[in-house]
């Protein structure tokens, strides 16, 4: 995962948080998003505390515009998006 960029929606808690943490532990840069800003920010703090690279962006995956903004944010931050993980 080194050098990859991962977008994880719903990353504020639970399995999605665990996925974001695992991607980061394996070397990916993580764009974490959620509608729970506090939880999403906490996930980013956990990643950074372990030396990983992560940013948070508020997004509601039911909104097409929010999804487009997430892709744009990944491209703006790191110039690429390799992995997208979102709740079904």
PDB file of N, CA, C and O in Angstrom, chain B, residues numbered from 101:
ATOM      1  N   UNK B 101       0.818  -1.208   0.000  1.00  0.00           N
ATOM      2  CA  UNK B 101       0.000   0.000   0.000  1.00  0.00           C
ATOM      3  C   UNK B 101       0.858   1.267   0.000  1.00  0.00           C
ATOM      4  O   UNK B 101       0.335   2.369  -0.163  1.00  0.00           O
ATOM      5  N   UNK B 102       2.148   1.117   0.179  1.00  0.00           N
ATOM      6  CA  UNK B 102       3.040   2.274   0.231  1.00  0.00           C
ATOM      7  C   UNK B 102       2.836   3.149  -1.008  1.00  0.00           C
ATOM      8  O   UNK B 102       2.893   2.671  -2.142  1.00  0.00           O
ATOM      9  N   UNK B 103       2.597   4.441  -0.763  1.00  0.00           N
ATOM     10  CA  UNK B 103       2.427   5.391  -1.847  1.00  0.00           C
ATOM     11  C   UNK B 103       1.034   5.437  -2.459  1.00  0.00           C
ATOM     12  O   UNK B 103       0.780   6.260  -3.338  1.00  0.00           O
ATOM     13  N   UNK B 104       0.143   4.588  -2.022  1.00  0.00           N
ATOM     14  CA  UNK B 104      -1.231   4.579  -2.528  1.00  0.00           C
ATOM     15  C   UNK B 104      -2.072   5.594  -1.758  1.00  0.00           C
ATOM     16  O   UNK B 104      -1.728   5.985  -0.643  1.00  0.00           O
ATOM     17  N   UNK B 105      -3.164   6.009  -2.361  1.00  0.00           N
ATOM     18  CA  UNK B 105      -4.118   6.893  -1.703  1.00  0.00           C
ATOM     19  C   UNK B 105      -5.440   6.156  -1.554  1.00  0.00           C
ATOM     20  O   UNK B 105      -5.986   5.632  -2.525  1.00  0.00           O
ATOM     21  N   UNK B 106      -5.946   6.123  -0.329  1.00  0.00           N
ATOM     22  CA  UNK B 106      -7.196   5.424  -0.034  1.00  0.00           C
ATOM     23  C   UNK B 106      -8.239   6.408   0.479  1.00  0.00           C
ATOM     24  O   UNK B 106      -7.962   7.219   1.364  1.00  0.00           O
ATOM     25  N   UNK B 107      -9.421   6.329  -0.076  1.00  0.00           N
ATOM     26  CA  UNK B 107     -10.581   7.078   0.392  1.00  0.00           C
ATOM     27  C   UNK B 107     -11.456   6.100   1.169  1.00  0.00           C
ATOM     28  O   UNK B 107     -11.876   5.070   0.641  1.00  0.00           O
ATOM     29  N   UNK B 108     -11.723   6.436   2.427  1.00  0.00           N
ATOM     30  CA  UNK B 108     -12.579   5.584   3.252  1.00  0.00           C
ATOM     31  C   UNK B 108     -13.719   6.442   3.782  1.00  0.00           C
ATOM     32  O   UNK B 108     -13.506   7.346   4.590  1.00  0.00           O
ATOM     33  N   UNK B 109     -14.930   6.150   3.320  1.00  0.00           N
ATOM     34  CA  UNK B 109     -16.096   6.874   3.810  1.00  0.00           C
ATOM     35  C   UNK B 109     -16.648   6.149   5.034  1.00  0.00           C
ATOM     36  O   UNK B 109     -16.435   4.949   5.207  1.00  0.00           O
ATOM     37  N   UNK B 110     -17.352   6.884   5.870  1.00  0.00           N
ATOM     38  CA  UNK B 110     -17.873   6.294   7.101  1.00  0.00           C
ATOM     39  C   UNK B 110     -16.757   5.936   8.062  1.00  0.00           C
ATOM     40  O   UNK B 110     -16.901   5.028   8.880  1.00  0.00           O
ATOM     41  N   UNK B 111     -15.634   6.655   7.962  1.00  0.00           N
ATOM     42  CA  UNK B 111     -14.418   6.313   8.704  1.00  0.00           C
ATOM     43  C   UNK B 111     -14.432   6.770  10.156  1.00  0.00           C
ATOM     44  O   UNK B 111     -13.430   6.618  10.854  1.00  0.00           O
ATOM     45  N   UNK B 112     -15.541   7.325  10.625  1.00  0.00           N
ATOM     46  CA  UNK B 112     -15.600   7.861  11.970  1.00  0.00           C
ATOM     47  C   UNK B 112     -15.701   6.835  13.080  1.00  0.00           C
ATOM     48  O   UNK B 112     -15.515   7.176  14.248  1.00  0.00           O
ATOM     49  N   UNK B 113     -15.994   5.581  12.743  1.00  0.00           N
ATOM     50  CA  UNK B 113     -16.161   4.563  13.782  1.00  0.00           C
ATOM     51  C   UNK B 113     -16.242   3.182  13.146  1.00  0.00           C
ATOM     52  O   UNK B 113     -16.365   3.041  11.930  1.00  0.00           O
ATOM     53  N   UNK B 114     -16.170   2.178  13.997  1.00  0.00           N
ATOM     54  CA  UNK B 114     -16.443   0.807  13.591  1.00  0.00           C
ATOM     55  C   UNK B 114     -15.497   0.231  12.559  1.00  0.00           C
ATOM     56  O   UNK B 114     -14.304   0.535  12.543  1.00  0.00           O
ATOM     57  N   UNK B 115     -16.052  -0.609  11.694  1.00  0.00           N
ATOM     58  CA  UNK B 115     -15.251  -1.321  10.702  1.00  0.00           C
ATOM     59  C   UNK B 115     -14.593  -0.370   9.717  1.00  0.00           C
ATOM     60  O   UNK B 115     -13.472  -0.622   9.274  1.00  0.00           O
ATOM     61  N   UNK B 116     -15.265   0.717   9.367  1.00  0.00           N
ATOM     62  CA  UNK B 116     -14.667   1.686   8.430  1.00  0.00           C
ATOM     63  C   UNK B 116     -13.473   2.397   9.065  1.00  0.00           C
ATOM     64  O   UNK B 116     -12.489   2.686   8.384  1.00  0.00           O
ATOM     65  N   UNK B 117     -13.556   2.679  10.359  1.00  0.00           N
ATOM     66  CA  UNK B 117     -12.385   3.242  11.052  1.00  0.00           C
ATOM     67  C   UNK B 117     -11.250   2.227  11.011  1.00  0.00           C
ATOM     68  O   UNK B 117     -10.107   2.579  10.720  1.00  0.00           O
ATOM     69  N   UNK B 118     -11.563   0.973  11.301  1.00  0.00           N
ATOM     70  CA  UNK B 118     -10.546  -0.076  11.290  1.00  0.00           C
ATOM     71  C   UNK B 118      -9.901  -0.208   9.905  1.00  0.00           C
ATOM     72  O   UNK B 118      -8.694  -0.422   9.798  1.00  0.00           O
ATOM     73  N   UNK B 119     -10.703  -0.080   8.859  1.00  0.00           N
ATOM     74  CA  UNK B 119     -10.174  -0.148   7.498  1.00  0.00           C
ATOM     75  C   UNK B 119      -9.227   1.021   7.239  1.00  0.00           C
ATOM     76  O   UNK B 119      -8.144   0.835   6.683  1.00  0.00           O
ATOM     77  N   UNK B 120      -9.634   2.222   7.641  1.00  0.00           N
ATOM     78  CA  UNK B 120      -8.778   3.397   7.456  1.00  0.00           C
ATOM     79  C   UNK B 120      -7.458   3.231   8.203  1.00  0.00           C
ATOM     80  O   UNK B 120      -6.392   3.535   7.668  1.00  0.00           O
ATOM     81  N   UNK B 121      -7.534   2.747   9.442  1.00  0.00           N
ATOM     82  CA  UNK B 121      -6.318   2.545  10.235  1.00  0.00           C
ATOM     83  C   UNK B 121      -5.416   1.492   9.594  1.00  0.00           C
ATOM     84  O   UNK B 121      -4.195   1.650   9.574  1.00  0.00           O
ATOM     85  N   UNK B 122      -6.002   0.431   9.075  1.00  0.00           N
ATOM     86  CA  UNK B 122      -5.212  -0.633   8.451  1.00  0.00           C
ATOM     87  C   UNK B 122      -4.533  -0.143   7.178  1.00  0.00           C
ATOM     88  O   UNK B 122      -3.353  -0.418   6.956  1.00  0.00           O
ATOM     89  N   UNK B 123      -5.271   0.580   6.344  1.00  0.00           N
ATOM     90  CA  UNK B 123      -4.661   1.138   5.133  1.00  0.00           C
ATOM     91  C   UNK B 123      -3.468   2.019   5.495  1.00  0.00           C
ATOM     92  O   UNK B 123      -2.407   1.926   4.878  1.00  0.00           O
ATOM     93  N   UNK B 124      -3.648   2.867   6.493  1.00  0.00           N
ATOM     94  CA  UNK B 124      -2.567   3.759   6.916  1.00  0.00           C
ATOM     95  C   UNK B 124      -1.383   2.972   7.470  1.00  0.00           C
ATOM     96  O   UNK B 124      -0.232   3.289   7.173  1.00  0.00           O
ATOM     97  N   UNK B 125      -1.660   1.962   8.264  1.00  0.00           N
ATOM     98  CA  UNK B 125      -0.590   1.145   8.845  1.00  0.00           C
ATOM     99  C   UNK B 125       0.232   0.454   7.762  1.00  0.00           C
ATOM    100  O   UNK B 125       1.414   0.167   7.951  1.00  0.00           O
ATOM    101  N   UNK B 126      -0.406   0.196   6.635  1.00  0.00           N
ATOM    102  CA  UNK B 126       0.292  -0.455   5.526  1.00  0.00           C
ATOM    103  C   UNK B 126       0.910   0.551   4.559  1.00  0.00           C
ATOM    104  O   UNK B 126       1.417   0.163   3.506  1.00  0.00           O
ATOM    105  N   UNK B 127       0.873   1.848   4.906  1.00  0.00           N
ATOM    106  CA  UNK B 127       1.585   2.850   4.134  1.00  0.00           C
ATOM    107  C   UNK B 127       0.753   3.725   3.222  1.00  0.00           C
ATOM    108  O   UNK B 127       1.300   4.600   2.551  1.00  0.00           O
ATOM    109  N   UNK B 128      -0.559   3.517   3.175  1.00  0.00           N
ATOM    110  CA  UNK B 128      -1.400   4.354   2.318  1.00  0.00           C
ATOM    111  C   UNK B 128      -1.664   5.707   2.976  1.00  0.00           C
ATOM    112  O   UNK B 128      -1.701   5.822   4.201  1.00  0.00           O
ATOM    113  N   UNK B 129      -1.845   6.715   2.146  1.00  0.00           N
ATOM    114  CA  UNK B 129      -2.347   8.009   2.601  1.00  0.00           C
ATOM    115  C   UNK B 129      -3.855   7.881   2.608  1.00  0.00           C
ATOM    116  O   UNK B 129      -4.436   7.332   1.671  1.00  0.00           O
ATOM    117  N   UNK B 130      -4.494   8.378   3.649  1.00  0.00           N
ATOM    118  CA  UNK B 130      -5.932   8.146   3.822  1.00  0.00           C
ATOM    119  C   UNK B 130      -6.706   9.457   3.816  1.00  0.00           C
ATOM    120  O   UNK B 130      -6.390  10.396   4.547  1.00  0.00           O
ATOM    121  N   UNK B 131      -7.732   9.490   2.965  1.00  0.00           N
ATOM    122  CA  UNK B 131      -8.735  10.545   3.021  1.00  0.00           C
ATOM    123  C   UNK B 131      -9.933   9.924   3.717  1.00  0.00           C
ATOM    124  O   UNK B 131     -10.660   9.119   3.134  1.00  0.00           O
ATOM    125  N   UNK B 132     -10.127  10.308   4.969  1.00  0.00           N
ATOM    126  CA  UNK B 132     -11.225   9.779   5.776  1.00  0.00           C
ATOM    127  C   UNK B 132     -12.400  10.739   5.675  1.00  0.00           C
ATOM    128  O   UNK B 132     -12.227  11.957   5.725  1.00  0.00           O
ATOM    129  N   UNK B 133     -13.598  10.179   5.532  1.00  0.00           N
ATOM    130  CA  UNK B 133     -14.778  11.032   5.500  1.00  0.00           C
ATOM    131  C   UNK B 133     -15.904  10.388   6.294  1.00  0.00           C
ATOM    132  O   UNK B 133     -15.916   9.180   6.531  1.00  0.00           O
ATOM    133  N   UNK B 134     -16.841  11.222   6.693  1.00  0.00           N
ATOM    134  CA  UNK B 134     -17.984  10.769   7.474  1.00  0.00           C
ATOM    135  C   UNK B 134     -18.940  11.946   7.591  1.00  0.00           C
ATOM    136  O   UNK B 134     -18.593  13.075   7.243  1.00  0.00           O
ATOM    137  N   UNK B 135     -20.130  11.679   8.077  1.00  0.00           N
ATOM    138  CA  UNK B 135     -21.032  12.773   8.450  1.00  0.00           C
ATOM    139  C   UNK B 135     -20.825  13.129   9.921  1.00  0.00           C
ATOM    140  O   UNK B 135     -21.314  14.154  10.396  1.00  0.00           O
ATOM    141  N   UNK B 136     -20.099  12.276  10.632  1.00  0.00           N
ATOM    142  CA  UNK B 136     -19.736  12.499  12.036  1.00  0.00           C
ATOM    143  C   UNK B 136     -18.346  13.138  12.063  1.00  0.00           C
ATOM    144  O   UNK B 136     -17.329  12.446  12.043  1.00  0.00           O
ATOM    145  N   UNK B 137     -18.326  14.466  12.108  1.00  0.00           N
ATOM    146  CA  UNK B 137     -17.051  15.182  12.045  1.00  0.00           C
ATOM    147  C   UNK B 137     -16.126  14.835  13.201  1.00  0.00           C
ATOM    148  O   UNK B 137     -14.917  14.696  13.012  1.00  0.00           O
ATOM    149  N   UNK B 138     -16.682  14.696  14.385  1.00  0.00           N
ATOM    150  CA  UNK B 138     -15.852  14.374  15.554  1.00  0.00           C
ATOM    151  C   UNK B 138     -15.202  12.995  15.393  1.00  0.00           C
ATOM    152  O   UNK B 138     -14.007  12.839  15.641  1.00  0.00           O
ATOM    153  N   UNK B 139     -15.978  12.015  14.984  1.00  0.00           N
ATOM    154  CA  UNK B 139     -15.447  10.671  14.793  1.00  0.00           C
ATOM    155  C   UNK B 139     -14.433  10.613  13.669  1.00  0.00           C
ATOM    156  O   UNK B 139     -13.397   9.962  13.798  1.00  0.00           O
ATOM    157  N   UNK B 140     -14.725  11.294  12.560  1.00  0.00           N
ATOM    158  CA  UNK B 140     -13.794  11.320  11.427  1.00  0.00           C
ATOM    159  C   UNK B 140     -12.475  11.970  11.790  1.00  0.00           C
ATOM    160  O   UNK B 140     -11.407  11.476  11.428  1.00  0.00           O
ATOM    161  N   UNK B 141     -12.552  13.078  12.507  1.00  0.00           N
ATOM    162  CA  UNK B 141     -11.332  13.756  12.939  1.00  0.00           C
ATOM    163  C   UNK B 141     -10.541  12.881  13.906  1.00  0.00           C
ATOM    164  O   UNK B 141      -9.311  12.878  13.880  1.00  0.00           O
ATOM    165  N   UNK B 142     -11.240  12.147  14.751  1.00  0.00           N
ATOM    166  CA  UNK B 142     -10.563  11.251  15.688  1.00  0.00           C
ATOM    167  C   UNK B 142      -9.823  10.142  14.940  1.00  0.00           C
ATOM    168  O   UNK B 142      -8.728   9.749  15.343  1.00  0.00           O
ATOM    169  N   UNK B 143     -10.406   9.641  13.865  1.00  0.00           N
ATOM    170  CA  UNK B 143      -9.735   8.624  13.059  1.00  0.00           C
ATOM    171  C   UNK B 143      -8.448   9.183  12.474  1.00  0.00           C
ATOM    172  O   UNK B 143      -7.410   8.522  12.506  1.00  0.00           O
ATOM    173  N   UNK B 144      -8.510  10.383  11.945  1.00  0.00           N
ATOM    174  CA  UNK B 144      -7.314  11.029  11.395  1.00  0.00           C
ATOM    175  C   UNK B 144      -6.269  11.223  12.490  1.00  0.00           C
ATOM    176  O   UNK B 144      -5.081  10.995  12.257  1.00  0.00           O
ATOM    177  N   UNK B 145      -6.692  11.636  13.667  1.00  0.00           N
ATOM    178  CA  UNK B 145      -5.755  11.803  14.788  1.00  0.00           C
ATOM    179  C   UNK B 145      -5.073  10.480  15.131  1.00  0.00           C
ATOM    180  O   UNK B 145      -3.872  10.458  15.399  1.00  0.00           O
ATOM    181  N   UNK B 146      -5.817   9.386  15.126  1.00  0.00           N
ATOM    182  CA  UNK B 146      -5.236   8.071  15.406  1.00  0.00           C
ATOM    183  C   UNK B 146      -4.202   7.685  14.353  1.00  0.00           C
ATOM    184  O   UNK B 146      -3.139   7.160  14.683  1.00  0.00           O
ATOM    185  N   UNK B 147      -4.513   7.945  13.103  1.00  0.00           N
ATOM    186  CA  UNK B 147      -3.573   7.637  12.018  1.00  0.00           C
ATOM    187  C   UNK B 147      -2.309   8.466  12.161  1.00  0.00           C
ATOM    188  O   UNK B 147      -1.203   7.933  12.063  1.00  0.00           O
ATOM    189  N   UNK B 148      -2.458   9.741  12.386  1.00  0.00           N
ATOM    190  CA  UNK B 148      -1.288  10.622  12.521  1.00  0.00           C
ATOM    191  C   UNK B 148      -0.455  10.273  13.745  1.00  0.00           C
ATOM    192  O   UNK B 148       0.771  10.376  13.706  1.00  0.00           O
ATOM    193  N   UNK B 149      -1.103   9.860  14.835  1.00  0.00           N
ATOM    194  CA  UNK B 149      -0.372   9.480  16.050  1.00  0.00           C
ATOM    195  C   UNK B 149       0.543   8.289  15.804  1.00  0.00           C
ATOM    196  O   UNK B 149       1.549   8.116  16.493  1.00  0.00           O
ATOM    197  N   UNK B 150       0.189   7.469  14.819  1.00  0.00           N
ATOM    198  CA  UNK B 150       1.008   6.309  14.472  1.00  0.00           C
ATOM    199  C   UNK B 150       1.985   6.623  13.341  1.00  0.00           C
ATOM    200  O   UNK B 150       2.643   5.722  12.819  1.00  0.00           O
ATOM    201  N   UNK B 151       2.081   7.903  12.959  1.00  0.00           N
ATOM    202  CA  UNK B 151       3.023   8.317  11.929  1.00  0.00           C
ATOM    203  C   UNK B 151       2.474   8.263  10.514  1.00  0.00           C
ATOM    204  O   UNK B 151       3.219   8.454   9.553  1.00  0.00           O
ATOM    205  N   UNK B 152       1.177   8.005  10.374  1.00  0.00           N
ATOM    206  CA  UNK B 152       0.568   7.932   9.051  1.00  0.00           C
ATOM    207  C   UNK B 152       0.148   9.291   8.531  1.00  0.00           C
ATOM    208  O   UNK B 152       0.215  10.297   9.237  1.00  0.00           O
ATOM    209  N   UNK B 153      -0.283   9.300   7.293  1.00  0.00           N
ATOM    210  CA  UNK B 153      -0.726  10.516   6.631  1.00  0.00           C
ATOM    211  C   UNK B 153      -2.220  10.410   6.363  1.00  0.00           C
ATOM    212  O   UNK B 153      -2.680   9.463   5.726  1.00  0.00           O
ATOM    213  N   UNK B 154      -2.971  11.387   6.854  1.00  0.00           N
ATOM    214  CA  UNK B 154      -4.420  11.356   6.678  1.00  0.00           C
ATOM    215  C   UNK B 154      -4.999  12.758   6.771  1.00  0.00           C
ATOM    216  O   UNK B 154      -4.461  13.634   7.448  1.00  0.00           O
ATOM    217  N   UNK B 155      -6.103  12.940   6.077  1.00  0.00           N
ATOM    218  CA  UNK B 155      -6.897  14.161   6.187  1.00  0.00           C
ATOM    219  C   UNK B 155      -8.365  13.743   6.306  1.00  0.00           C
ATOM    220  O   UNK B 155      -8.753  12.643   5.911  1.00  0.00           O
ATOM    221  N   UNK B 156      -9.153  14.642   6.854  1.00  0.00           N
ATOM    222  CA  UNK B 156     -10.588  14.394   7.015  1.00  0.00           C
ATOM    223  C   UNK B 156     -11.368  15.378   6.158  1.00  0.00           C
ATOM    224  O   UNK B 156     -10.998  16.544   6.025  1.00  0.00           O
ATOM    225  N   UNK B 157     -12.460  14.879   5.578  1.00  0.00           N
ATOM    226  CA  UNK B 157     -13.402  15.756   4.887  1.00  0.00           C
ATOM    227  C   UNK B 157     -14.819  15.273   5.167  1.00  0.00           C
ATOM    228  O   UNK B 157     -15.134  14.095   4.993  1.00  0.00           O
ATOM    229  N   UNK B 158     -15.661  16.192   5.599  1.00  0.00           N
ATOM    230  CA  UNK B 158     -17.069  15.880   5.822  1.00  0.00           C
ATOM    231  C   UNK B 158     -17.710  15.512   4.488  1.00  0.00           C
ATOM    232  O   UNK B 158     -17.520  16.204   3.488  1.00  0.00           O
ATOM    233  N   UNK B 159     -18.469  14.420   4.478  1.00  0.00           N
ATOM    234  CA  UNK B 159     -19.204  14.042   3.269  1.00  0.00           C
ATOM    235  C   UNK B 159     -20.339  13.103   3.619  1.00  0.00           C
ATOM    236  O   UNK B 159     -20.240  12.280   4.528  1.00  0.00           O
ATOM    237  N   UNK B 160     -21.413  13.249   2.876  1.00  0.00           N
ATOM    238  CA  UNK B 160     -22.568  12.360   2.951  1.00  0.00           C
ATOM    239  C   UNK B 160     -22.573  11.559   1.651  1.00  0.00           C
ATOM    240  O   UNK B 160     -22.788  12.126   0.580  1.00  0.00           O
ATOM    241  N   UNK B 161     -22.342  10.254   1.731  1.00  0.00           N
ATOM    242  CA  UNK B 161     -22.207   9.445   0.514  1.00  0.00           C
ATOM    243  C   UNK B 161     -23.500   9.347  -0.286  1.00  0.00           C
ATOM    244  O   UNK B 161     -23.485   8.866  -1.419  1.00  0.00           O
ATOM    245  N   UNK B 162     -24.610   9.791   0.277  1.00  0.00           N
ATOM    246  CA  UNK B 162     -25.853   9.795  -0.497  1.00  0.00           C
ATOM    247  C   UNK B 162     -25.929  11.003  -1.429  1.00  0.00           C
ATOM    248  O   UNK B 162     -26.858  11.118  -2.229  1.00  0.00           O
ATOM    249  N   UNK B 163     -24.951  11.903  -1.323  1.00  0.00           N
ATOM    250  CA  UNK B 163     -24.903  13.108  -2.147  1.00  0.00           C
ATOM    251  C   UNK B 163     -23.864  12.953  -3.261  1.00  0.00           C
ATOM    252  O   UNK B 163     -22.677  12.775  -2.987  1.00  0.00           O
ATOM    253  N   UNK B 164     -24.307  13.018  -4.496  1.00  0.00           N
ATOM    254  CA  UNK B 164     -23.394  12.931  -5.633  1.00  0.00           C
ATOM    255  C   UNK B 164     -22.319  14.017  -5.541  1.00  0.00           C
ATOM    256  O   UNK B 164     -21.140  13.754  -5.778  1.00  0.00           O
ATOM    257  N   UNK B 165     -22.729  15.220  -5.200  1.00  0.00           N
ATOM    258  CA  UNK B 165     -21.775  16.325  -5.082  1.00  0.00           C
ATOM    259  C   UNK B 165     -20.712  16.068  -4.030  1.00  0.00           C
ATOM    260  O   UNK B 165     -19.541  16.386  -4.236  1.00  0.00           O
ATOM    261  N   UNK B 166     -21.115  15.490  -2.896  1.00  0.00           N
ATOM    262  CA  UNK B 166     -20.136  15.172  -1.850  1.00  0.00           C
ATOM    263  C   UNK B 166     -19.157  14.110  -2.335  1.00  0.00           C
ATOM    264  O   UNK B 166     -17.963  14.191  -2.048  1.00  0.00           O
ATOM    265  N   UNK B 167     -19.652  13.116  -3.068  1.00  0.00           N
ATOM    266  CA  UNK B 167     -18.775  12.083  -3.599  1.00  0.00           C
ATOM    267  C   UNK B 167     -17.782  12.670  -4.597  1.00  0.00           C
ATOM    268  O   UNK B 167     -16.601  12.323  -4.584  1.00  0.00           O
ATOM    269  N   UNK B 168     -18.256  13.542  -5.445  1.00  0.00           N
ATOM    270  CA  UNK B 168     -17.358  14.199  -6.403  1.00  0.00           C
ATOM    271  C   UNK B 168     -16.312  15.040  -5.675  1.00  0.00           C
ATOM    272  O   UNK B 168     -15.155  15.090  -6.090  1.00  0.00           O
ATOM    273  N   UNK B 169     -16.719  15.699  -4.591  1.00  0.00           N
ATOM    274  CA  UNK B 169     -15.776  16.501  -3.799  1.00  0.00           C
ATOM    275  C   UNK B 169     -14.709  15.636  -3.141  1.00  0.00           C
ATOM    276  O   UNK B 169     -13.560  16.057  -3.012  1.00  0.00           O
ATOM    277  N   UNK B 170     -15.083  14.436  -2.728  1.00  0.00           N
ATOM    278  CA  UNK B 170     -14.097  13.531  -2.124  1.00  0.00           C
ATOM    279  C   UNK B 170     -13.035  13.121  -3.131  1.00  0.00           C
ATOM    280  O   UNK B 170     -11.844  13.126  -2.818  1.00  0.00           O
ATOM    281  N   UNK B 171     -13.456  12.770  -4.326  1.00  0.00           N
ATOM    282  CA  UNK B 171     -12.491  12.398  -5.365  1.00  0.00           C
ATOM    283  C   UNK B 171     -11.590  13.592  -5.676  1.00  0.00           C
ATOM    284  O   UNK B 171     -10.373  13.445  -5.795  1.00  0.00           O
ATOM    285  N   UNK B 172     -12.184  14.754  -5.804  1.00  0.00           N
ATOM    286  CA  UNK B 172     -11.398  15.961  -6.076  1.00  0.00           C
ATOM    287  C   UNK B 172     -10.408  16.243  -4.948  1.00  0.00           C
ATOM    288  O   UNK B 172      -9.278  16.656  -5.208  1.00  0.00           O
ATOM    289  N   UNK B 173     -10.820  16.027  -3.703  1.00  0.00           N
ATOM    290  CA  UNK B 173      -9.930  16.267  -2.563  1.00  0.00           C
ATOM    291  C   UNK B 173      -8.729  15.317  -2.599  1.00  0.00           C
ATOM    292  O   UNK B 173      -7.599  15.735  -2.348  1.00  0.00           O
ATOM    293  N   UNK B 174      -8.973  14.054  -2.907  1.00  0.00           N
ATOM    294  CA  UNK B 174      -7.858  13.101  -2.996  1.00  0.00           C
ATOM    295  C   UNK B 174      -6.881  13.540  -4.084  1.00  0.00           C
ATOM    296  O   UNK B 174      -5.667  13.503  -3.887  1.00  0.00           O
ATOM    297  N   UNK B 175      -7.411  13.951  -5.216  1.00  0.00           N
ATOM    298  CA  UNK B 175      -6.553  14.404  -6.312  1.00  0.00           C
ATOM    299  C   UNK B 175      -5.813  15.685  -5.940  1.00  0.00           C
ATOM    300  O   UNK B 175      -4.638  15.837  -6.274  1.00  0.00           O
ATOM    301  N   UNK B 176      -6.484  16.603  -5.257  1.00  0.00           N
ATOM    302  CA  UNK B 176      -5.842  17.854  -4.837  1.00  0.00           C
ATOM    303  C   UNK B 176      -4.720  17.599  -3.838  1.00  0.00           C
ATOM    304  O   UNK B 176      -3.650  18.200  -3.934  1.00  0.00           O
ATOM    305  N   UNK B 177      -4.966  16.702  -2.871  1.00  0.00           N
ATOM    306  CA  UNK B 177      -3.971  16.442  -1.827  1.00  0.00           C
ATOM    307  C   UNK B 177      -2.794  15.627  -2.336  1.00  0.00           C
ATOM    308  O   UNK B 177      -1.642  15.945  -2.044  1.00  0.00           O
ATOM    309  N   UNK B 178      -3.082  14.566  -3.104  1.00  0.00           N
ATOM    310  CA  UNK B 178      -2.025  13.607  -3.432  1.00  0.00           C
ATOM    311  C   UNK B 178      -1.909  13.269  -4.909  1.00  0.00           C
ATOM    312  O   UNK B 178      -1.060  12.464  -5.291  1.00  0.00           O
ATOM    313  N   UNK B 179      -2.752  13.870  -5.748  1.00  0.00           N
ATOM    314  CA  UNK B 179      -2.638  13.664  -7.181  1.00  0.00           C
ATOM    315  C   UNK B 179      -3.111  12.317  -7.690  1.00  0.00           C
ATOM    316  O   UNK B 179      -2.911  11.982  -8.857  1.00  0.00           O
ATOM    317  N   UNK B 180      -3.739  11.546  -6.817  1.00  0.00           N
ATOM    318  CA  UNK B 180      -4.206  10.222  -7.234  1.00  0.00           C
ATOM    319  C   UNK B 180      -5.230   9.676  -6.257  1.00  0.00           C
ATOM    320  O   UNK B 180      -5.330  10.133  -5.119  1.00  0.00           O
ATOM    321  N   UNK B 181      -5.980   8.703  -6.712  1.00  0.00           N
ATOM    322  CA  UNK B 181      -6.894   7.947  -5.872  1.00  0.00           C
ATOM    323  C   UNK B 181      -6.810   6.500  -6.330  1.00  0.00           C
ATOM    324  O   UNK B 181      -7.188   6.173  -7.455  1.00  0.00           O
ATOM    325  N   UNK B 182      -6.310   5.629  -5.445  1.00  0.00           N
ATOM    326  CA  UNK B 182      -6.098   4.228  -5.797  1.00  0.00           C
ATOM    327  C   UNK B 182      -7.154   3.300  -5.235  1.00  0.00           C
ATOM    328  O   UNK B 182      -7.475   2.280  -5.845  1.00  0.00           O
ATOM    329  N   UNK B 183      -7.701   3.643  -4.071  1.00  0.00           N
ATOM    330  CA  UNK B 183      -8.611   2.754  -3.363  1.00  0.00           C
ATOM    331  C   UNK B 183      -9.796   3.579  -2.876  1.00  0.00           C
ATOM    332  O   UNK B 183      -9.614   4.654  -2.303  1.00  0.00           O
ATOM    333  N   UNK B 184     -11.000   3.082  -3.101  1.00  0.00           N
ATOM    334  CA  UNK B 184     -12.196   3.729  -2.569  1.00  0.00           C
ATOM    335  C   UNK B 184     -12.999   2.687  -1.806  1.00  0.00           C
ATOM    336  O   UNK B 184     -13.371   1.651  -2.356  1.00  0.00           O
ATOM    337  N   UNK B 185     -13.261   2.969  -0.541  1.00  0.00           N
ATOM    338  CA  UNK B 185     -13.982   2.046   0.307  1.00  0.00           C
ATOM    339  C   UNK B 185     -15.146   2.794   0.937  1.00  0.00           C
ATOM    340  O   UNK B 185     -14.950   3.716   1.729  1.00  0.00           O
ATOM    341  N   UNK B 186     -16.363   2.388   0.578  1.00  0.00           N
ATOM    342  CA  UNK B 186     -17.537   3.072   1.096  1.00  0.00           C
ATOM    343  C   UNK B 186     -18.604   2.064   1.509  1.00  0.00           C
ATOM    344  O   UNK B 186     -18.657   0.960   0.966  1.00  0.00           O
ATOM    345  N   UNK B 187     -19.448   2.431   2.460  1.00  0.00           N
ATOM    346  CA  UNK B 187     -20.518   1.527   2.865  1.00  0.00           C
ATOM    347  C   UNK B 187     -21.490   1.282   1.717  1.00  0.00           C
ATOM    348  O   UNK B 187     -21.705   2.153   0.874  1.00  0.00           O
ATOM    349  N   UNK B 188     -22.060   0.114   1.694  1.00  0.00           N
ATOM    350  CA  UNK B 188     -23.028  -0.179   0.633  1.00  0.00           C
ATOM    351  C   UNK B 188     -24.435   0.159   1.075  1.00  0.00           C
ATOM    352  O   UNK B 188     -25.383  -0.022   0.310  1.00  0.00           O
TER     353      UNK B 188
END
